[in-house]
Amino acid sequence: MAEITRKELIVALMGAGESPRLAGIDLSALDMTRLDLEKANLRGCKAQGATMKECILRSANLTGIDLTVAQLPYADLNAAIMTVANLTGANLQGARLTGANLTNAILNGANMQNASLQGATITGIRFDDKTIWPDGKIGTEADPLSYTKTPESSNVR
């Protein structure tokens, strides 16, 4: 259960300035739909089952966050630091993960259908036969690196 309510989080964000510091807070099952958490420090947070639909998390530090079965459809995670993040069973449909750092992230059973991974770093990611990739391929049917290519890098020969 979350340590704070949605209302308490919004009040905290209002006075937090440009880079809100929320590291280590338990945000489990909290509804954070459409909140602006750009550049927030959410390092080590517990956010299992959180609803973060259309949440703005550009350039946020999500190192080691636990987003097990979290709902992040259409979230903006552009340039987010998500190293060692646990995204097991997370819904990332349509999410923007362009330029995100997913080094050593766990994507077992994650749904990334229609998500954008262009320019993302995916070194050491873990996924299983239930992981759904942006084009709908499942598990090892896909080449995860192919989703990180930018249009410019696709034309290089």
PAGU-589190 format. One record per atom (N, C-alpha, C, O, CB): chain; x, y, z; atom name. Coordinates in steps of 0.05 Angstrom, whole numbers, always signed. Glycine has a CB too. Layout:
REM residues N
 chain     c1     c2     c3 name
     A      X      Y      Z   CA
...
//
This chain:
REM residues 157
 chain     c1     c2     c3 name
     A    +17    -24     +0    N
     A     +0     +0     +0   CA
     A    +18    +25     +0    C
     A    +38    +26    +14    O
     A    -19     +0    +24   CB
     A    +10    +45    -15    N
     A    +26    +69    -18   CA
     A    +28    +84     +9    C
     A    +10    +84    +25    O
     A    +13    +87    -39   CB
     A    +51    +97    +13    N
     A    +56   +113    +37   CA
     A    +40   +139    +36    C
     A    +34   +150    +57    O
     A    +86   +119    +40   CB
     A    +34   +149    +12    N
     A    +20   +174     +9   CA
     A     -3   +171    -10    C
     A     -5   +152    -25    O
     A    +39   +196     -1   CB
     A    -21   +190     -9    N
     A    -44   +190    -27   CA
     A    -37   +206    -52    C
     A    -17   +220    -53    O
     A    -70   +202    -13   CB
     A    -54   +204    -72    N
     A    -50   +220    -97   CA
     A    -50   +250    -90    C
     A    -34   +265   -100    O
     A    -73   +213   -117   CB
     A    -69   +258    -73    N
     A    -71   +286    -66   CA
     A    -46   +295    -52    C
     A    -36   +317    -58    O
     A    -96   +291    -48   CB
     A    -35   +279    -33    N
     A    -10   +287    -19   CA
     A    +13   +288    -39    C
     A    +31   +306    -36    O
     A     -4   +266     +3   CB
     A    +14   +270    -58    N
     A    +35   +271    -78   CA
     A    +33   +296    -95    C
     A    +54   +309   -100    O
     A    +33   +246    -96   CB
     A    +10   +303   -104    N
     A     +6   +328   -120   CA
     A    +15   +352   -104    C
     A    +29   +370   -115    O
     A    -23   +331   -129   CB
     A     +8   +354    -79    N
     A    +16   +377    -62   CA
     A    +46   +377    -59    C
     A    +59   +399    -61    O
     A     +3   +375    -34   CB
     A    +59   +354    -55    N
     A    +88   +352    -53   CA
     A   +101   +361    -79    C
     A   +122   +374    -78    O
     A    +96   +323    -45   CB
     A    +90   +353   -102    N
     A   +102   +360   -127   CA
     A   +100   +390   -133    C
     A   +118   +401   -146    O
     A    +88   +345   -150   CB
     A    +79   +403   -123    N
     A    +76   +432   -128   CA
     A    +99   +448   -116    C
     A   +107   +468   -127    O
     A    +49   +441   -116   CB
     A   +109   +440    -93    N
     A   +130   +454    -80   CA
     A   +158   +443    -84    C
     A   +177   +451    -71    O
     A   +125   +457    -51   CB
     A   +160   +422   -102    N
     A   +185   +408   -104   CA
     A   +205   +420   -124    C
     A   +228   +412   -124    O
     A   +179   +380   -113   CB
     A   +197   +439   -139    N
     A   +215   +451   -158   CA
     A   +218   +434   -183    C
     A   +201   +418   -190    O
     A   +242   +455   -145   CB
     A   +241   +438   -197    N
     A   +246   +425   -223   CA
     A   +251   +395   -222    C
     A   +244   +381   -240    O
     A   +269   +439   -236   CB
     A   +263   +385   -200    N
     A   +271   +357   -198   CA
     A   +260   +345   -172    C
     A   +275   +344   -152    O
     A   +301   +353   -200   CB
     A   +235   +337   -171    N
     A   +223   +326   -146   CA
     A   +239   +302   -136    C
     A   +247   +284   -152    O
     A   +194   +318   -150   CB
     A   +244   +301   -110    N
     A   +259   +279    -98   CA
     A   +240   +261    -83    C
     A   +230   +268    -61    O
     A   +281   +290    -79   CB
     A   +235   +238    -94    N
     A   +216   +218    -83   CA
     A   +229   +191    -79    C
     A   +215   +171    -76    O
     A   +191   +215   -101   CB
     A   +255   +190    -79    N
     A   +270   +165    -77   CA
     A   +261   +148    -53    C
     A   +258   +158    -31    O
     A   +300   +171    -75   CB
     A   +257   +122    -59    N
     A   +251   +103    -38   CA
     A   +223   +102    -27    C
     A   +217    +86    -10    O
     A   +269   +107    -16   CB
     A   +206   +119    -37    N
     A   +178   +121    -27   CA
     A   +162    +97    -37    C
     A   +166    +88    -60    O
     A   +165   +147    -35   CB
     A   +143    +87    -21    N
     A   +125    +66    -30   CA
     A   +101    +78    -44    C
     A    +85    +92    -31    O
     A   +116    +48     -6   CB
     A   +100    +74    -70    N
     A    +78    +85    -86   CA
     A    +60    +62    -97    C
     A    +46    +66   -117    O
     A    +90   +101   -110   CB
     A    +62    +39    -85    N
     A    +47    +16    -94   CA
     A    +18    +21    -96    C
     A     +5    +32    -78    O
     A    +52     -8    -75   CB
     A     +6    +13   -119    N
     A    -22    +15   -125   CA
     A    -33    +43   -125    C
     A    -57    +47   -125    O
     A    -38     -1   -105   CB
     A    -16    +63   -126    N
     A    -24    +91   -126   CA
     A    -32    +99   -154    C
     A    -19    +92   -174    O
     A     -2   +110   -115   CB
     A    -53   +115   -157    N
     A    -62   +126   -183   CA
     A    -46   +152   -188    C
     A    -51   +172   -175    O
     A    -93   +130   -184   CB
     A    -28   +150   -207    N
     A    -12   +173   -215   CA
     A    -18   +182   -244    C
     A     -1   +194   -257    O
     A    +18   +168   -211   CB
     A    -41   +175   -253    N
     A    -49   +181   -281   CA
     A    -44   +210   -287    C
     A    -53   +228   -273    O
     A    -79   +173   -285   CB
     A    -30   +214   -310    N
     A    -25   +241   -322   CA
     A     -9   +260   -304    C
     A     -9   +284   -309    O
     A    -51   +254   -328   CB
     A     +4   +250   -283    N
     A    +21   +268   -267   CA
     A    +47   +275   -281    C
     A    +57   +258   -296    O
     A    +27   +255   -239   CB
     A    +57   +299   -277    N
     A    +82   +308   -289   CA
     A   +104   +303   -269    C
     A   +107   +317   -249    O
     A    +81   +338   -297   CB
     A   +120   +282   -274    N
     A   +143   +274   -257   CA
     A   +169   +277   -272    C
     A   +188   +263   -267    O
     A   +139   +245   -246   CB
     A   +169   +296   -291    N
     A   +194   +301   -307   CA
     A   +217   +307   -288    C
     A   +215   +323   -270    O
     A   +189   +324   -327   CB
     A   +240   +293   -293    N
     A   +265   +296   -279   CA
     A   +263   +288   -249    C
     A   +280   +294   -233    O
     A   +274   +325   -280   CB
     A   +241   +274   -242    N
     A   +238   +266   -214   CA
     A   +258   +244   -207    C
     A   +266   +228   -224    O
     A   +209   +256   -209   CB
     A   +266   +243   -182    N
     A   +283   +222   -172   CA
     A   +265   +201   -158    C
     A   +256   +206   -135    O
     A   +305   +233   -152   CB
     A   +260   +179   -171    N
     A   +243   +158   -161   CA
     A   +260   +133   -156    C
     A   +250   +110   -156    O
     A   +220   +151   -180   CB
     A   +286   +137   -152    N
     A   +305   +115   -148   CA
     A   +296    +97   -125    C
     A   +291   +106   -103    O
     A   +333   +126   -143   CB
     A   +294    +71   -131    N
     A   +288    +51   -110   CA
     A   +259    +51   -100    C
     A   +254    +38    -80    O
     A   +306    +55    -88   CB
     A   +242    +66   -114    N
     A   +214    +66   -105   CA
     A   +200    +39   -109    C
     A   +208    +24   -127    O
     A   +198    +88   -119   CB
     A   +180    +34    -93    N
     A   +163    +11    -96   CA
     A   +137    +21   -109    C
     A   +123    +37    -96    O
     A   +158     -5    -69   CB
     A   +132    +13   -133    N
     A   +108    +22   -147   CA
     A    +93     -1   -160    C
     A    +82     +2   -182    O
     A   +116    +43   -168   CB
     A    +93    -24   -146    N
     A    +79    -47   -157   CA
     A    +50    -41   -160    C
     A    +37    -31   -141    O
     A    +83    -72   -139   CB
     A    +39    -47   -183    N
     A    +10    -43   -188   CA
     A     +2    -14   -190    C
     A    -22     -8   -190    O
     A     -5    -56   -166   CB
     A    +21     +4   -191    N
     A    +14    +33   -194   CA
     A     +2    +38   -221    C
     A     +8    +25   -241    O
     A    +39    +51   -189   CB
     A    -16    +58   -222    N
     A    -28    +66   -248   CA
     A    -14    +92   -256    C
     A    -17   +113   -242    O
     A    -59    +70   -246   CB
     A     +1    +91   -277    N
     A    +17   +115   -287   CA
     A    +10   +121   -316    C
     A    +27   +129   -331    O
     A    +47   +110   -283   CB
     A    -15   +117   -323    N
     A    -25   +121   -350   CA
     A    -19   +151   -358    C
     A    -26   +169   -344    O
     A    -55   +115   -353   CB
     A     -6   +154   -381    N
     A     +0   +180   -393   CA
     A    +17   +197   -374    C
     A    +16   +222   -377    O
     A    -26   +194   -400   CB
     A    +31   +185   -356    N
     A    +48   +199   -337   CA
     A    +73   +211   -352    C
     A    +83   +197   -369    O
     A    +57   +181   -314   CB
     A    +81   +234   -344    N
     A   +105   +246   -356   CA
     A   +129   +240   -338    C
     A   +131   +250   -316    O
     A   +102   +277   -361   CB
     A   +147   +224   -348    N
     A   +171   +215   -333   CA
     A   +196   +220   -349    C
     A   +216   +206   -346    O
     A   +169   +185   -325   CB
     A   +196   +241   -366    N
     A   +219   +247   -382   CA
     A   +243   +253   -364    C
     A   +241   +268   -345    O
     A   +213   +271   -401   CB
     A   +266   +241   -371    N
     A   +291   +246   -356   CA
     A   +289   +239   -326    C
     A   +306   +249   -311    O
     A   +300   +274   -360   CB
     A   +270   +223   -318    N
     A   +267   +216   -290   CA
     A   +287   +194   -283    C
     A   +295   +178   -300    O
     A   +238   +206   -284   CB
     A   +296   +193   -258    N
     A   +314   +172   -248   CA
     A   +296   +150   -236    C
     A   +286   +154   -214    O
     A   +335   +183   -228   CB
     A   +293   +128   -250    N
     A   +277   +105   -241   CA
     A   +296    +81   -235    C
     A   +287    +58   -237    O
     A   +256    +98   -262   CB
     A   +320    +87   -228    N
     A   +339    +65   -223   CA
     A   +329    +47   -200    C
     A   +322    +57   -179    O
     A   +367    +76   -215   CB
     A   +327    +21   -206    N
     A   +319     +2   -186   CA
     A   +290     +3   -177    C
     A   +283    -10   -158    O
     A   +336     +5   -162   CB
     A   +274    +18   -192    N
     A   +245    +20   -184   CA
     A   +231     -7   -189    C
     A   +239    -22   -208    O
     A   +231    +42   -200   CB
     A   +212    -14   -173    N
     A   +196    -38   -177   CA
     A   +169    -31   -188    C
     A   +152    -21   -174    O
     A   +194    -54   -150   CB
     A   +166    -35   -214    N
     A   +141    -29   -228   CA
     A   +126    -55   -236    C
     A   +113    -56   -256    O
     A   +147    -12   -252   CB
     A   +129    -76   -220    N
     A   +116   -101   -225   CA
     A    +86    -96   -229    C
     A    +73    -84   -212    O
     A   +121   -122   -202   CB
     A    +75   -106   -250    N
     A    +47   -104   -259   CA
     A    +36    -75   -258    C
     A    +12    -71   -255    O
     A    +30   -121   -241   CB
     A    +53    -56   -260    N
     A    +45    -28   -261   CA
     A    +32    -22   -289    C
     A    +39    -35   -309    O
     A    +68     -8   -256   CB
     A    +15     -2   -289    N
     A     +1     +6   -314   CA
     A    +13    +32   -323    C
     A    +10    +53   -311    O
     A    -30     +9   -309   CB
     A    +29    +31   -346    N
     A    +42    +55   -357   CA
     A    +34    +60   -386    C
     A    +52    +69   -401    O
     A    +72    +52   -354   CB
     A    +10    +54   -395    N
     A     +4    +58   -423   CA
     A     +7    +88   -430    C
     A     -3   +105   -416    O
     A    -24    +48   -430   CB
     A    +20    +92   -453    N
     A    +24   +119   -464   CA
     A    +40   +138   -445    C
     A    +39   +162   -448    O
     A     -2   +132   -470   CB
     A    +55   +127   -427    N
     A    +72   +143   -409   CA
     A    +96   +153   -426    C
     A   +105   +140   -444    O
     A    +83   +126   -385   CB
     A   +105   +177   -419    N
     A   +128   +189   -432   CA
     A   +153   +185   -415    C
     A   +157   +199   -395    O
     A   +124   +220   -438   CB
     A   +169   +165   -423    N
     A   +194   +158   -409   CA
     A   +218   +165   -425    C
     A   +239   +152   -422    O
     A   +194   +128   -402   CB
     A   +216   +185   -442    N
     A   +238   +194   -459   CA
     A   +262   +201   -441    C
     A   +260   +217   -423    O
     A   +230   +218   -476   CB
     A   +285   +188   -447    N
     A   +310   +193   -433   CA
     A   +310   +186   -404    C
     A   +326   +196   -388    O
     A   +318   +222   -437   CB
     A   +291   +170   -395    N
     A   +289   +162   -367   CA
     A   +312   +142   -361    C
     A   +320   +126   -378    O
     A   +261   +149   -361   CB
     A   +322   +143   -337    N
     A   +342   +124   -328   CA
     A   +327   +102   -313    C
     A   +317   +106   -291    O
     A   +364   +138   -309   CB
     A   +327    +78   -325    N
     A   +312    +55   -315   CA
     A   +329    +31   -310    C
     A   +321     +8   -313    O
     A   +289    +48   -334   CB
     A   +355    +36   -303    N
     A   +373    +14   -299   CA
     A   +363     -3   -276    C
     A   +355     +7   -255    O
     A   +402    +24   -293   CB
     A   +365    -29   -279    N
     A   +357    -49   -259   CA
     A   +328    -46   -250    C
     A   +321    -55   -229    O
     A   +376    -47   -235   CB
     A   +311    -34   -267    N
     A   +283    -31   -260   CA
     A   +269    -58   -264    C
     A   +276    -73   -282    O
     A   +269     -9   -278   CB
     A   +250    -64   -247    N
     A   +234    -88   -250   CA
     A   +207    -81   -262    C
     A   +190    -69   -250    O
     A   +230   -102   -222   CB
     A   +204    -89   -288    N
     A   +180    -83   -303   CA
     A   +164   -109   -309    C
     A   +150   -111   -329    O
     A   +187    -69   -329   CB
     A   +167   -129   -292    N
     A   +154   -154   -295   CA
     A   +124   -150   -297    C
     A   +111   -139   -278    O
     A   +161   -174   -272   CB
     A   +112   -159   -319    N
     A    +83   -157   -322   CA
     A    +72   -129   -326    C
     A    +48   -125   -325    O
     A    +70   -169   -299   CB
     A    +90   -109   -330    N
     A    +81    -81   -333   CA
     A    +68    -77   -360    C
     A    +75    -90   -380    O
     A   +105    -62   -329   CB
     A    +48    -59   -361    N
     A    +35    -51   -385   CA
     A    +48    -26   -395    C
     A    +44     -4   -384    O
     A     +4    -48   -382   CB
     A    +64    -28   -417    N
     A    +78     -5   -428   CA
     A    +67     +0   -457    C
     A    +82    +11   -473    O
     A   +108     -9   -429   CB
     A    +43     -7   -462    N
     A    +32     -4   -489   CA
     A    +32    +26   -497    C
     A    +23    +43   -482    O
     A     +3    -14   -490   CB
     A    +44    +31   -520    N
     A    +45    +58   -531   CA
     A    +63    +77   -516    C
     A    +63   +101   -521    O
     A    +18    +69   -531   CB
     A    +79    +67   -497    N
     A    +96    +84   -481   CA
     A   +119    +94   -498    C
     A   +128    +81   -517    O
     A   +107    +69   -456   CB
     A   +129   +118   -491    N
     A   +152   +130   -505   CA
     A   +177   +124   -488    C
     A   +180   +137   -467    O
     A   +147   +160   -510   CB
     A   +194   +106   -497    N
     A   +218    +99   -483   CA
     A   +243   +107   -500    C
     A   +264    +96   -497    O
     A   +219    +68   -478   CB
     A   +239   +127   -517    N
     A   +261   +136   -534   CA
     A   +284   +147   -517    C
     A   +280   +164   -500    O
     A   +251   +157   -554   CB
     A   +307   +137   -523    N
     A   +331   +146   -508   CA
     A   +333   +137   -479    C
     A   +350   +146   -465    O
     A   +333   +175   -510   CB
     A   +314   +120   -470    N
     A   +314   +111   -442   CA
     A   +338    +91   -438    C
     A   +346    +78   -457    O
     A   +287    +98   -435   CB
     A   +347    +90   -414    N
     A   +368    +71   -406   CA
     A   +356    +49   -391    C
     A   +348    +52   -367    O
     A   +391    +85   -390   CB
     A   +353    +26   -404    N
     A   +340     +2   -392   CA
     A   +361    -20   -385    C
     A   +354    -43   -384    O
     A   +319     -9   -411   CB
     A   +386    -11   -381    N
     A   +407    -31   -375   CA
     A   +399    -48   -352    C
     A   +392    -39   -330    O
     A   +434    -16   -369   CB
     A   +401    -75   -356    N
     A   +395    -95   -336   CA
     A   +367    -94   -325    C
     A   +361   -104   -303    O
     A   +414    -92   -313   CB
     A   +348    -82   -340    N
     A   +320    -82   -331   CA
     A   +307   -109   -336    C
     A   +316   -125   -353    O
     A   +304    -60   -347   CB
     A   +287   -115   -320    N
     A   +272   -141   -322   CA
     A   +246   -135   -336    C
     A   +229   -120   -326    O
     A   +268   -154   -294   CB
     A   +242   -147   -359    N
     A   +218   -143   -376   CA
     A   +202   -168   -379    C
     A   +187   -171   -398    O
     A   +226   -132   -403   CB
     A   +204   -187   -360    N
     A   +189   -212   -361   CA
     A   +159   -206   -362    C
     A   +148   -194   -344    O
     A   +196   -231   -338   CB
     A   +146   -215   -383    N
     A   +117   -211   -385   CA
     A   +108   -183   -390    C
     A    +84   -178   -389    O
     A   +104   -222   -361   CB
     A   +126   -165   -395    N
     A   +118   -137   -400   CA
     A   +105   -134   -428    C
     A   +112   -149   -446    O
     A   +143   -118   -399   CB
     A    +85   -117   -430    N
     A    +71   -112   -455   CA
     A    +80    -85   -465    C
     A    +73    -64   -455    O
     A    +40   -113   -451   CB
     A    +97    -86   -487    N
     A   +107    -61   -499   CA
     A    +96    -56   -527    C
     A   +108    -42   -543    O
     A   +138    -62   -500   CB
     A    +73    -68   -532    N
     A    +61    -65   -559   CA
     A    +58    -35   -565    C
     A    +47    -20   -549    O
     A    +35    -80   -561   CB
     A    +67    -28   -589    N
     A    +65     +0   -599   CA
     A    +82    +20   -583    C
     A    +79    +44   -587    O
     A    +37     +9   -600   CB
     A    +99    +10   -566    N
     A   +118    +28   -552   CA
     A   +140    +36   -570    C
     A   +146    +22   -590    O
     A   +129    +15   -526   CB
     A   +153    +59   -564    N
     A   +176    +68   -580   CA
     A   +201    +65   -563    C
     A   +203    +75   -541    O
     A   +173    +98   -589   CB
     A   +220    +49   -574    N
     A   +246    +44   -560   CA
     A   +269    +56   -575    C
     A   +292    +49   -570    O
     A   +250    +14   -556   CB
     A   +264    +73   -595    N
     A   +286    +84   -611   CA
     A   +307    +98   -593    C
     A   +300   +114   -576    O
     A   +275   +104   -632   CB
     A   +332    +90   -598    N
     A   +354   +103   -583   CA
     A   +357    +93   -555    C
     A   +374   +103   -540    O
     A   +351   +132   -583   CB
     A   +341    +74   -546    N
     A   +342    +64   -519   CA
     A   +366    +45   -515    C
     A   +375    +32   -534    O
     A   +316    +49   -511   CB
     A   +377    +45   -491    N
     A   +399    +26   -484   CA
     A   +386     +2   -470    C
     A   +372     +5   -450    O
     A   +420    +40   -466   CB
     A   +390    -22   -482    N
     A   +377    -46   -471   CA
     A   +397    -68   -464    C
     A   +390    -91   -463    O
     A   +357    -57   -491   CB
     A   +422    -60   -458    N
     A   +442    -79   -451   CA
     A   +434    -95   -426    C
     A   +427    -83   -406    O
     A   +469    -65   -447   CB
     A   +436   -121   -428    N
     A   +431   -138   -405   CA
     A   +402   -141   -396    C
     A   +397   -151   -375    O
     A   +446   -128   -382   CB
     A   +383   -132   -413    N
     A   +355   -135   -405   CA
     A   +348   -165   -403    C
     A   +359   -182   -417    O
     A   +336   -121   -425   CB
     A   +328   -171   -386    N
     A   +318   -198   -384   CA
     A   +289   -197   -393    C
     A   +273   -180   -385    O
     A   +321   -209   -355   CB
     A   +282   -217   -409    N
     A   +254   -220   -418   CA
     A   +248   -249   -421    C
     A   +266   -266   -421    O
     A   +249   -205   -445   CB
     A   +222   -256   -423    N
     A   +214   -284   -425   CA
     A   +195   -288   -449    C
     A   +191   -270   -465    O
     A   +201   -293   -399   CB
     A   +184   -312   -450    N
     A   +166   -318   -472   CA
     A   +139   -305   -471    C
     A   +122   -309   -488    O
     A   +162   -348   -474   CB
     A   +134   -289   -450    N
     A   +109   -274   -448   CA
     A   +113   -244   -453    C
     A    +94   -229   -454    O
     A    +97   -278   -420   CB
     A   +138   -235   -458    N
     A   +143   -207   -464   CA
     A   +132   -201   -492    C
     A   +138   -215   -511    O
     A   +174   -201   -462   CB
     A   +117   -179   -494    N
     A   +106   -171   -519   CA
     A   +121   -146   -529    C
     A   +122   -126   -515    O
     A    +75   -165   -517   CB
     A   +133   -148   -553    N
     A   +149   -127   -564   CA
     A   +132   -107   -579    C
     A   +109   -112   -584    O
     A   +171   -139   -582   CB
     A   +143    -83   -587    N
     A   +128    -62   -600   CA
     A   +112    -71   -624    C
     A    +90    -60   -630    O
     A   +146    -41   -608   CB
     A   +122    -90   -640    N
     A   +108    -99   -664   CA
     A    +90   -123   -659    C
     A    +79   -134   -678    O
     A   +128   -106   -685   CB
     A    +86   -130   -633    N
     A    +68   -152   -627   CA
     A    +81   -179   -625    C
     A    +69   -199   -617    O
     A    +46   -153   -646   CB
     A   +107   -181   -633    N
     A   +121   -206   -631   CA
     A   +125   -213   -601    C
     A   +125   -195   -584    O
     A   +149   -205   -645   CB
     A   +127   -239   -595    N
     A   +128   -248   -567   CA
     A   +155   -262   -562    C
     A   +164   -278   -578    O
     A   +105   -267   -561   CB
     A   +166   -255   -539    N
     A   +191   -267   -529   CA
     A   +213   -267   -549    C
     A   +221   -246   -560    O
     A   +185   -295   -522   CB
     A   +224   -291   -554    N
     A   +248   -293   -572   CA
     A   +241   -292   -601    C
     A   +259   -295   -618    O
     A   +262   -319   -566   CB
     A   +216   -288   -609    N
     A   +209   -284   -637   CA
     A   +221   -258   -647    C
     A   +224   -254   -671    O
     A   +178   -284   -641   CB
     A   +228   -240   -629    N
     A   +237   -214   -636   CA
     A   +267   -210   -631    C
     A   +279   -225   -616    O
     A   +221   -193   -620   CB
     A   +278   -190   -644    N
     A   +305   -181   -639   CA
     A   +303   -154   -624    C
     A   +299   -134   -637    O
     A   +322   -179   -666   CB
     A   +306   -155   -598    N
     A   +302   -130   -582   CA
     A   +319   -106   -593    C
     A   +309    -83   -592    O
     A   +309   -135   -554   CB
     A   +343   -111   -602    N
     A   +360    -89   -612   CA
     A   +348    -75   -636    C
     A   +352    -51   -640    O
     A   +387    -99   -619   CB
     A   +332    -89   -652    N
     A   +320    -77   -676   CA
     A   +301    -54   -669    C
     A   +296    -36   -685    O
     A   +305    -98   -692   CB
     A   +290    -55   -645    N
     A   +270    -34   -637   CA
     A   +284     -8   -628    C
     A   +272    +13   -625    O
     A   +252    -44   -615   CB
     A   +310    -10   -622    N
     A   +325    +13   -612   CA
     A   +337    +30   -634    C
     A   +347    +52   -629    O
     A   +347     +4   -593   CB
     A   +336    +20   -659    N
     A   +348    +35   -681   CA
     A   +332    +60   -688    C
     A   +308    +59   -688    O
     A   +350    +16   -706   CB
     A   +347    +81   -693    N
     A   +334   +106   -702   CA
     A   +332   +105   -732    C
     A   +347    +90   -745    O
     A   +350   +131   -692   CB
     A   +315   +121   -744    N
     A   +312   +121   -774   CA
     A   +339   +126   -787    C
     A   +346   +114   -808    O
     A   +292   +142   -783   CB
     A   +356   +144   -775    N
     A   +382   +150   -787   CA
     A   +400   +126   -787    C
     A   +414   +120   -806    O
     A   +395   +174   -772   CB
     A   +400   +111   -764    N
     A   +418    +88   -762   CA
     A   +409    +65   -780    C
     A   +425    +48   -787    O
     A   +420    +78   -732   CB
     A   +384    +64   -787    N
     A   +373    +43   -804   CA
     A   +383    +47   -833    C
     A   +385    +27   -848    O
     A   +343    +43   -804   CB
     A   +390    +72   -840    N
     A   +399    +77   -867   CA
     A   +429    +75   -871    C
     A   +439    +77   -893    O
     A   +390   +105   -875   CB
     A   +444    +72   -849    N
     A   +473    +70   -851   CA
     A   +480    +42   -861    C
     A   +469    +22   -852    O
     A   +486    +75   -823   CB
     A   +498    +41   -880    N
     A   +506    +15   -891   CA
     A   +535    +11   -887    C
     A   +546    -10   -895    O
     A   +500    +14   -921   CB
//
